[in-house]
Amino acid sequence: MQDNEKKPALRFKGFTDPWEQRKLGEMVDVCSGMDYKHLSEGDIPVYGTGGYMLSVNKALSYDRNAVGIGRKGTIDKPYILKAPFWTVDTLFYAIPKDSKNIDFTFDVFQKVDWKKKDESTGVPSLSKIAINETSISTPSKLEQERIGSFFRNLDTLITLHQRKYEKLVNIKKSMLDKMFPQNGASVPEIRFKGFTDPWEQRKLEEYLEVSGQKNFEGIYTKEDVLSVSGDFGIVNQIEFQGRSFAGASVANYGVVETGDIVYTKSPLKSNPYGIIKANKGKNGIVSTLYAVYKPKQSANPEFVQIYFEQDARMNNYMHPLVNKGAKNDMKVSAENALKGQIVFPDIKEQRTISEFFRNLDTLITLHQRKLEKLQNIKKSCLEKMFV
């Protein structure tokens, strides 16, 4: 190996020496976790491959931080263990031989493709030998400290944005509950100032009507086929999934205009009876498996989607209306899907609620993109700052 091959593509100013190839076992002492069930309750955390489990009264390491790495199960998610701690027998803990080197050691563990070290034919497994014999390249101790400090600060920033994102997601989840009437009530717990009238219980067919628009004239092509996503709403099928799943002809496909409502019967993990979404994008077409609706003057399409975004509300609404077929498919007509009871406010309050959730979704998306950008920066740096 040439010297220029032992230098990373991206480096802090002032460092020019080539990195040295060595075994990971020269850098850490790999220790085994143990069963904790004989211990009493305490304030020392116990960790497994999935993270914190509970707290006990004794530690395997009282004053030396380590990197946790799975022995069995999840073997590719290392994380820092702050002393004192205990680990279960499915989690190794690797203590750096240089105690000041925990951050760089953690970075090295993140860089290794541990799945390639899997020694099992069933549940993924690692051995101490596999860890110790892993070849790595390292720079001088000073450069290690600089790299470790850089990634520590980057991880702190990622964690900060992760918490902001999760907080906003939880706020939305709470608002989807508290801004809508519960258990037969006619007013929600949280409401915008100026709205006092009770919400009205009616059938959904009083707010939506079945659309009979078809693509018979061939205005739309396969490039205009839409899909319905639980996370992203109504999206262009090719842009979202990379290809069209349409048949040879799309003449009998339903036309979906901006502001229309689409119900897909395809079961999702949290929505066994399908989902309802509003088309906030361009006009397009959907297969005959979807039901398309036009909102009446009394309905705001965004509000209809928001109303059904809470999984429990959607499932409770559709459950009495749907019959499952022999192949677990949904047996419900576009008309019958509107026969259930809902509780809606007047159109003005619908629009106000929709605007609130639109702004909240924009904020959630903003923080999600910031988080993804930082995660991509870290991924790129792990590639370019190591040999």
Residue pairs with C-beta under 8 A, 6 or more apart in sequence:
1 21
3 18
4 18
5 387
6 18
6 19
6 20
6 21
6 137
6 387
7 16
7 18
7 19
7 387
8 19
8 384
8 385
8 386
8 387
9 384
9 385
10 381
10 384
10 385
11 385
12 143
12 146
12 147
12 150
15 139
15 140
15 142
15 143
15 146
17 139
17 140
19 137
19 138
19 139
19 387
20 137
20 138
20 139
21 135
21 136
21 137
22 135
22 136
22 137
22 138
23 132
23 133
23 134
23 135
23 136
24 108
24 112
24 131
24 132
24 133
24 134
24 135
24 136
25 131
25 132
25 133
26 97
27 96
27 97
27 98
27 101
27 105
27 108
27 136
27 138
28 67
28 94
28 95
28 96
28 97
28 105
28 131
29 94
29 95
29 97
30 92
30 93
30 94
30 128
30 131
30 132
31 60
31 61
31 66
31 92
31 93
31 94
31 95
32 71
32 89
32 92
32 128
33 60
33 71
33 86
33 87
33 88
33 89
33 90
33 91
33 92
33 93
34 60
34 86
34 87
34 88
34 89
35 88
35 89
36 46
36 54
36 56
36 86
36 88
39 56
39 57
39 58
39 86
40 56
40 57
41 54
41 55
41 56
41 57
42 55
42 56
42 57
42 58
43 55
43 57
44 55
44 56
44 57
44 58
44 59
44 84
44 85
44 86
45 52
45 53
45 54
45 55
45 85
45 86
46 52
46 53
46 54
46 55
46 56
46 85
46 86
46 87
46 88
47 53
47 68
47 81
47 85
47 86
47 87
47 88
47 91
48 87
48 88
48 90
48 91
49 68
49 70
49 72
49 73
49 74
49 75
49 77
49 90
49 91
50 74
51 79
53 88
56 86
58 86
59 83
59 84
59 85
59 86
60 85
60 86
60 87
60 93
61 81
61 83
61 84
61 85
61 93
61 95
62 83
62 84
63 83
63 84
64 83
64 95
64 99
65 80
65 81
65 82
65 83
65 95
65 96
65 99
65 102
66 80
66 81
66 83
66 85
66 93
66 94
66 95
66 96
66 102
67 78
67 79
67 80
67 81
67 93
67 94
67 96
67 102
67 105
67 106
67 109
68 78
68 79
68 80
68 81
68 87
68 91
68 92
68 93
68 94
69 75
69 78
69 91
69 92
69 93
69 94
69 109
69 114
69 126
69 131
70 76
70 77
70 90
70 91
70 92
70 114
70 124
70 126
71 89
71 90
71 91
71 92
71 125
71 126
71 127
72 90
72 123
72 124
72 125
72 126
73 90
73 123
73 124
74 124
75 114
75 115
75 117
75 118
75 124
75 125
75 126
76 113
76 114
76 115
76 124
78 106
78 109
78 110
78 114
79 106
80 102
80 103
80 106
81 87
81 93
85 93
87 93
92 126
92 128
92 131
94 105
94 109
94 131
96 102
96 105
98 141
100 141
100 145
101 141
101 144
101 145
101 148
102 148
103 145
103 147
103 148
103 149
103 151
103 152
104 138
104 144
104 145
104 147
104 148
105 148
106 148
106 151
107 147
107 148
107 151
107 382
107 386
108 136
108 138
108 386
110 382
111 136
111 382
111 386
112 134
112 136
114 126
115 124
117 126
117 130
117 131
117 134
118 124
118 125
118 126
119 125
119 126
119 127
119 130
137 386
137 387
138 144
139 147
147 385
150 381
150 385
151 378
151 381
151 382
154 374
154 377
154 378
154 381
155 378
157 374
158 371
158 374
158 375
158 378
161 367
161 370
161 371
161 374
162 371
164 367
165 364
165 367
165 368
165 371
168 360
168 363
168 364
168 367
169 364
171 360
172 357
172 360
172 361
172 364
175 190
175 356
175 357
175 360
176 306
176 309
176 310
176 313
177 310
178 188
178 189
178 190
179 188
179 189
179 190
179 191
179 353
179 356
180 188
180 307
180 310
180 313
180 343
181 187
181 188
181 199
181 343
182 188
182 189
186 198
186 199
186 200
186 201
186 343
187 198
187 199
188 199
192 349
192 352
192 353
192 356
195 345
195 348
195 349
195 352
197 345
197 346
197 349
199 343
199 344
199 345
200 343
200 344
200 345
201 341
201 342
201 343
202 341
202 342
202 343
202 344
203 338
203 339
203 340
203 341
203 342
204 317
204 337
204 338
204 339
204 340
204 341
204 342
205 335
205 338
205 339
206 296
206 298
207 295
207 296
207 298
207 299
207 304
207 342
207 344
208 261
208 293
208 294
208 295
208 296
208 299
208 304
208 338
209 293
209 294
209 296
209 338
210 291
210 292
210 293
210 294
210 334
210 335
210 338
211 254
211 255
211 260
211 292
211 293
211 294
213 254
213 255
213 257
213 292
214 251
214 252
214 253
214 254
214 255
215 250
215 251
215 252
215 253
215 254
215 255
215 285
216 251
216 252
218 251
219 255
220 250
220 253
220 255
220 283
220 284
220 285
221 250
222 238
222 244
222 246
222 250
223 236
223 238
223 244
224 236
224 282
224 283
224 284
224 285
225 236
225 237
225 238
225 244
225 245
225 246
225 250
225 253
225 284
225 285
225 286
225 287
226 234
226 235
226 236
226 237
226 256
226 262
226 279
226 284
226 285
226 286
227 234
227 235
227 236
227 237
227 240
227 241
227 286
228 234
228 235
228 262
228 264
228 266
228 275
228 277
228 286
228 290
229 235
229 240
229 277
230 268
230 270
230 271
230 275
232 240
233 277
233 278
233 279
233 280
233 305
234 256
234 262
234 277
234 278
234 279
234 280
234 281
234 284
235 281
236 281
236 282
236 284
237 243
237 244
237 245
237 246
238 244
246 253
246 287
250 285
252 288
253 285
253 286
253 287
253 288
254 285
254 286
254 287
254 288
254 290
254 292
255 283
255 284
255 285
255 292
256 262
256 279
256 283
256 284
256 285
256 286
256 292
257 279
257 283
258 279
258 280
258 281
258 282
258 283
259 278
259 279
259 295
259 301
260 278
260 279
260 292
260 293
260 294
260 295
260 301
261 276
261 277
261 278
261 279
261 292
261 293
261 294
261 295
261 301
261 304
261 305
262 276
262 277
262 278
262 279
262 286
262 290
262 291
262 292
262 293
263 274
263 275
263 276
263 290
263 291
263 293
263 334
263 337
264 274
264 275
264 277
264 289
264 290
265 273
265 274
265 289
265 290
265 291
265 322
265 329
265 330
265 332
266 274
266 289
266 330
267 273
267 274
267 328
267 330
268 274
268 275
270 311
271 311
271 314
271 315
272 315
273 314
273 315
273 318
273 319
273 321
273 322
273 330
274 318
274 330
275 308
275 314
276 304
276 305
276 308
276 314
277 305
278 301
278 302
278 304
278 305
279 301
280 302
286 292
291 333
291 334
291 337
292 334
293 334
293 338
295 301
295 304
297 347
298 344
298 346
298 347
299 344
299 347
299 350
300 347
300 350
300 351
300 354
302 354
302 357
302 358
303 344
303 350
303 351
303 353
303 354
306 353
306 354
306 357
307 313
307 342
307 344
308 314
308 317
317 340
317 341
317 342
318 332
318 337
318 340
320 340
321 332
321 336
321 337
321 339
321 340
322 330
322 331
322 332
323 330
323 331
323 332
324 330
324 331
325 331
344 350
345 353
